Amino acid sequence: MRRRILPVLLVAASLPAMAAEPAPSLEFKSSVLRLNSTVQAWSAGQPWEKALPSSRRALAAIIAPQQVITTAEMVADATNLEFESPDGTRFAQAKVLAVDYEANLALLGPATAAAGAKLFANTTPLDIAPPPSIGTILDIYQIEDNGTALRTSGTVQSIDVSSTFLPSHNFLTYMVKASMQSAASSYTVPVLAHGKLAGLLSSYNSKDQICEVCATAIIARFIKAASHHPYTGFPSLGVAVAFTEDPQLRQWLKLPDDQGGVYISAVRKGSAAQAAGIRKGDVLLAFDGYQIDRRGYFQHPQYGSLSWGHLARGEHAVGDVVTLALLRDGQPLEVQASLTREEEQARLVPNYTFEHAPNYLVKGGFIFQELTLPMLQAFGEDWNSRAPLNLLDIYQNPESYQDRAERVVVLSGVIPTPATVGYESLRNLVVRKVNGKDIRNVKGLIAAFHSQPGELQAIEFAEDNFTIYLDEACSAAVDKQLLQRGIPHLSRAE
């Protein structure tokens, strides 16, 4: 299994693999700072309160005067961020300047210029390195709590497109083979090539001894985008695709044997693809001249075989116009698309809710929430097989539901009260209507309950057109008791 790694630095070298050993560190330490983070996420089951806090510790690279780069995972749901000098003698509060949770990158600076001037005195910002190639040997420098630096060799074993933080958000990643020695806990470390920043080490698989490193090109694009306000982030085309290896599918699509391409199985509402006129059922053959094979790969001039998604997310910026070669009903077609960034809050089911408290309603003991990926992930490590099938289907096929609602409202749980007698086992049901009114989000849910004060409230679920009834007088009495028992607020709709 993966585990978070130690505070380390990777520097390109031509040394053979070796065990960890003491290493010089003065120059290394002038370009890094420790980052201490206190994290407290909202509770998935009780959205009116937060879970217990936890702490994280990382090593961040200085990339400009009073600016450091780290992973977004370090700042997600953070209630406190603190810089610390490598020798542990100087501290300063930190603040987020820009963050991209999808790419797992964050740019930080000191909370005040005065504190930053002291902390960053005599430091040396790192330049961005040229992208390394497969086979490059890297030196991994770890810093122990007492300030001792250790060196371990590592090799770039492969280069791929993968997710290091959020599912389904894949970016260029280096796989580095290295046997790490435990020193001090860390969530991320800088990676250097010939003294220049080449990536950020985001995780370490102790069984396979593989380090995942966010690639140079992604970091360079993030830093460039973060220099402009507002931050525009990484673009996307806005489609879901399927491979075209199946012979029957290829025959149905009228794809010749010597033709590659991926089948467009869905086009997201409001996406760049929809604006360009791309349809479900089209086959994407080429992206800006790069031919795409049956499994969705293209030949990158430097990295070799890569997933086609890198062409949109790693090679271009928001606003770039790209040329797409399609096959529609067996006929070739060429379209141009202006790439856009899909805002997370515009999704039917958000992949993350960092910086946003969850919307919810507690009514008579019934707990209603808007469906999000964190809610599904609360079902455990194997959430994509353990979460309820009805909710997984909405997450995996949002295009089938996006015209019905802005957010999917779910009855996530039931508190046993006099108003919920007989309904205690109900959970994970999608709310379709309340008092005959269609429910498009929690705000609309609250308004629907208020539409019939003092009367019997009818709650209709999408599953089998199942309807339950809630006595408003009993519910109101229960709500008062719940507030007295410690629930601070019965609703949130932002």
NORVEN-V716345 format. One record per residue. RES is the residue in three letters. PSI is psi in whole degrees, 0 to 359 (none if undefined). BURIAL is # if it has 24 or more other C-alpha atoms within 12 Angstrom, else .. D_LAST is the distance of its C-alpha to the last C-alpha in whole Angstrom. Layout:
res,psi,burial,d_last
RES,PSI,BURIAL,D_LAST
RES,PSI,BURIAL,D_LAST
This chain:
res,psi,burial,d_last
MET,159,.,37
ARG,148,.,36
ARG,155,#,35
ARG,146,#,34
ILE,186,#,37
LEU,161,#,38
PRO,105,#,38
VAL,166,#,41
LEU,139,#,41
LEU,130,#,43
VAL,130,#,46
ALA,140,#,48
ALA,178,#,52
SER,37,.,55
LEU,151,.,55
PRO,164,.,56
ALA,143,#,54
MET,164,.,54
ALA,165,.,53
ALA,139,#,51
GLU,159,.,53
PRO,146,.,53
ALA,150,#,52
PRO,149,.,52
SER,0,#,49
LEU,311,.,49
GLU,321,.,48
PHE,315,#,45
LYS,338,#,44
SER,352,#,44
SER,12,#,41
VAL,158,#,38
LEU,148,#,36
ARG,149,#,35
LEU,121,#,31
ASN,130,#,30
SER,135,#,26
THR,123,#,25
VAL,135,#,22
GLN,105,#,20
ALA,164,#,17
TRP,146,#,15
SER,134,#,17
ALA,325,#,17
GLY,334,#,19
GLN,81,#,17
PRO,355,#,13
TRP,355,#,13
GLU,166,#,16
LYS,155,.,17
ALA,174,.,20
LEU,143,.,23
PRO,155,.,24
SER,166,.,26
SER,149,#,28
ARG,154,#,29
ARG,130,#,32
ALA,173,#,33
LEU,120,#,35
ALA,147,#,34
ALA,134,#,36
ILE,121,#,36
ILE,355,#,36
ALA,166,#,36
PRO,119,#,37
GLN,34,#,34
GLN,135,#,32
VAL,157,#,32
ILE,141,#,31
THR,187,#,29
THR,152,#,27
ALA,333,#,24
GLU,332,#,24
MET,333,#,25
VAL,354,#,22
ALA,124,#,19
ASP,28,#,17
ALA,134,#,20
THR,346,#,20
ASN,134,#,23
LEU,132,#,26
GLU,130,#,29
PHE,148,#,32
GLU,134,#,36
SER,154,#,39
PRO,331,#,41
ASP,0,.,43
GLY,20,.,41
THR,344,.,42
ARG,142,.,39
PHE,156,#,35
ALA,143,#,33
GLN,143,#,29
ALA,158,#,27
LYS,156,#,24
VAL,126,#,23
LEU,323,#,24
ALA,147,#,23
VAL,142,#,21
ASP,102,#,22
TYR,331,#,21
GLU,317,#,23
ALA,352,#,26
ASN,51,#,25
LEU,146,#,26
ALA,140,#,25
LEU,127,#,27
LEU,156,#,27
GLY,173,#,29
PRO,149,#,30
ALA,328,.,27
THR,146,.,30
ALA,324,.,33
ALA,313,.,36
ALA,324,.,35
GLY,323,#,35
ALA,321,.,38
LYS,315,.,40
LEU,321,#,38
PHE,5,#,39
ALA,135,.,42
ASN,23,.,45
THR,162,#,42
THR,109,#,43
PRO,149,#,40
LEU,139,#,41
ASP,163,#,41
ILE,132,#,40
ALA,158,#,43
PRO,151,.,44
PRO,133,#,43
PRO,169,#,45
SER,167,#,47
ILE,135,.,47
GLY,349,.,50
THR,131,#,49
ILE,130,#,50
LEU,147,#,47
ASP,126,#,48
ILE,117,#,45
TYR,119,#,45
GLN,144,#,44
ILE,119,#,43
GLU,169,#,44
ASP,331,#,43
ASN,4,.,46
GLY,356,#,46
THR,135,#,48
ALA,137,#,48
LEU,154,#,48
ARG,134,#,49
THR,136,#,49
SER,148,#,50
GLY,152,#,47
THR,136,#,48
VAL,107,#,45
GLN,323,#,46
SER,165,#,44
ILE,127,#,41
ASP,176,#,39
VAL,117,#,35
SER,172,#,33
SER,131,#,29
THR,356,#,29
PHE,294,#,26
LEU,134,#,24
PRO,144,#,25
SER,359,.,26
HIS,97,#,26
ASN,134,#,29
PHE,162,#,31
LEU,130,#,35
THR,137,#,36
TYR,135,#,39
MET,114,#,41
VAL,123,#,43
LYS,118,#,45
ALA,142,#,46
SER,104,#,47
MET,144,#,45
GLN,135,#,46
SER,126,.,43
ALA,284,.,43
ALA,143,#,40
SER,140,#,36
SER,151,#,34
TYR,342,#,31
THR,154,#,33
VAL,155,#,36
PRO,154,#,37
VAL,126,#,40
LEU,150,#,43
ALA,114,#,45
HIS,43,#,48
GLY,6,#,46
LYS,153,#,43
LEU,123,#,40
ALA,346,#,40
GLY,182,#,37
LEU,126,#,35
LEU,120,#,36
SER,334,#,33
SER,164,#,34
TYR,125,#,38
ASN,105,#,39
SER,332,.,42
LYS,311,.,44
ASP,353,.,44
GLN,49,#,44
ILE,127,#,42
CYS,134,#,39
GLU,128,#,37
VAL,123,#,36
CYS,129,#,34
ALA,159,#,36
THR,314,#,37
ALA,323,#,36
ILE,317,#,33
ILE,316,#,33
ALA,318,#,34
ARG,322,#,32
PHE,313,#,29
ILE,319,#,31
LYS,315,.,32
ALA,325,#,28
ALA,344,#,27
SER,351,.,29
HIS,148,.,28
HIS,133,.,24
PRO,161,.,22
TYR,127,#,22
THR,338,#,23
GLY,195,#,24
PHE,141,#,26
PRO,174,#,26
SER,159,#,27
LEU,326,#,28
GLY,40,#,26
VAL,157,#,28
ALA,142,#,29
VAL,162,#,33
ALA,150,#,36
PHE,159,#,39
THR,42,#,42
GLU,332,.,45
ASP,126,.,46
PRO,322,.,49
GLN,321,.,48
LEU,319,.,44
ARG,320,#,46
GLN,318,.,49
TRP,324,.,46
LEU,354,#,45
LYS,42,#,48
LEU,122,#,48
PRO,159,.,51
ASP,329,.,52
ASP,10,.,52
GLN,136,#,49
GLY,220,#,46
GLY,158,#,42
VAL,143,#,39
TYR,127,#,38
ILE,107,#,34
SER,345,#,33
ALA,147,#,29
VAL,120,#,28
ARG,142,#,24
LYS,131,#,22
GLY,8,#,22
SER,170,#,24
ALA,324,#,27
ALA,316,#,29
GLN,318,#,28
ALA,331,.,29
ALA,356,#,32
GLY,12,#,33
ILE,141,#,33
ARG,157,#,33
LYS,133,#,33
GLY,343,#,37
ASP,159,#,38
VAL,124,#,39
LEU,113,#,38
LEU,322,#,42
ALA,151,#,41
PHE,111,#,39
ASP,42,#,40
GLY,347,.,44
TYR,118,#,43
GLN,138,#,44
ILE,131,#,42
ASP,185,#,44
ARG,336,#,44
ARG,12,#,41
GLY,19,#,39
TYR,153,#,41
PHE,167,#,42
GLN,107,.,45
HIS,138,#,44
PRO,336,.,46
GLN,319,.,46
TYR,350,#,44
GLY,218,.,46
SER,121,#,44
LEU,156,#,40
SER,143,#,37
TRP,336,#,37
GLY,334,#,33
HIS,332,#,34
LEU,322,#,35
ALA,314,#,32
ARG,333,#,30
GLY,339,#,33
GLU,350,#,35
HIS,166,#,33
ALA,165,#,30
VAL,131,#,28
GLY,345,.,29
ASP,141,.,33
VAL,127,#,34
VAL,154,#,36
THR,127,#,39
LEU,130,#,38
ALA,124,#,41
LEU,163,#,41
LEU,123,#,43
ARG,118,#,42
ASP,38,.,44
GLY,359,.,47
GLN,135,.,47
PRO,147,.,46
LEU,141,.,43
GLU,129,#,42
VAL,160,#,38
GLN,138,#,37
ALA,136,#,33
SER,112,#,31
LEU,138,#,29
THR,165,#,25
ARG,129,#,22
GLU,110,#,20
GLU,135,#,16
GLU,323,.,15
GLN,351,.,11
ALA,352,.,14
ARG,148,#,15
LEU,317,#,15
VAL,100,#,16
PRO,140,#,14
ASN,337,#,17
TYR,159,#,16
THR,22,#,12
PHE,141,#,14
GLU,358,.,12
HIS,125,.,9
ALA,144,#,8
PRO,143,#,8
ASN,140,#,7
TYR,169,#,10
LEU,130,#,12
VAL,118,#,15
LYS,105,#,18
GLY,9,#,21
GLY,346,#,21
PHE,134,#,20
ILE,115,#,17
PHE,137,#,14
GLN,161,#,12
GLU,133,#,11
LEU,131,#,15
THR,164,#,15
LEU,318,#,18
PRO,327,#,18
MET,318,#,18
LEU,321,#,21
GLN,342,#,22
ALA,348,.,22
PHE,1,.,25
GLY,181,.,27
GLU,324,.,29
ASP,42,.,30
TRP,327,.,27
ASN,356,.,28
SER,342,.,31
ARG,335,.,29
ALA,156,#,26
PRO,139,#,26
LEU,324,.,28
ASN,323,#,25
LEU,323,#,22
LEU,322,#,24
ASP,321,.,26
ILE,317,#,22
TYR,319,#,21
GLN,337,#,25
ASN,60,.,25
PRO,334,#,22
GLU,339,#,24
SER,349,.,25
TYR,346,#,22
GLN,341,#,20
ASP,349,.,21
ARG,335,.,20
ALA,159,#,16
GLU,324,#,13
ARG,147,#,12
VAL,119,#,15
VAL,129,#,14
VAL,138,#,17
LEU,100,#,18
SER,340,#,19
GLY,170,#,21
VAL,128,#,23
ILE,125,#,24
PRO,115,.,27
THR,169,#,27
PRO,335,#,29
ALA,344,#,27
THR,18,#,27
VAL,127,.,30
GLY,347,.,31
TYR,10,.,28
GLU,332,.,28
SER,354,.,29
LEU,136,#,26
ARG,159,#,23
ASN,39,#,22
LEU,138,#,22
VAL,126,#,20
VAL,122,#,19
ARG,312,#,20
LYS,152,#,20
VAL,123,#,20
ASN,38,#,22
GLY,0,.,23
LYS,131,#,20
ASP,138,#,19
ILE,118,#,16
ARG,347,#,14
ASN,177,#,10
VAL,325,#,9
LYS,317,#,8
GLY,328,#,11
LEU,314,#,13
ILE,316,#,12
ALA,324,.,14
ALA,322,#,16
PHE,324,#,17
HIS,346,.,17
SER,342,.,20
GLN,66,.,23
PRO,137,.,23
GLY,3,.,26
GLU,177,.,27
LEU,128,.,27
GLN,129,#,24
ALA,125,#,24
ILE,114,#,22
GLU,130,#,24
PHE,155,#,23
ALA,330,#,24
GLU,112,.,27
ASP,26,.,30
ASN,40,.,29
PHE,132,.,28
THR,137,.,27
ILE,165,#,27
TYR,140,#,27
LEU,124,#,25
ASP,118,#,27
GLU,320,#,24
ALA,315,.,27
CYS,319,#,27
SER,317,#,23
ALA,320,#,23
ALA,319,.,25
VAL,319,#,24
ASP,319,#,21
LYS,320,.,22
GLN,321,.,24
LEU,321,#,22
LEU,322,.,20
GLN,331,.,24
ARG,352,.,24
GLY,351,.,22
ILE,116,#,18
PRO,323,.,16
HIS,140,.,13
LEU,351,#,14
SER,158,#,10
ARG,128,#,6
ALA,87,#,4
GLU,none,.,0
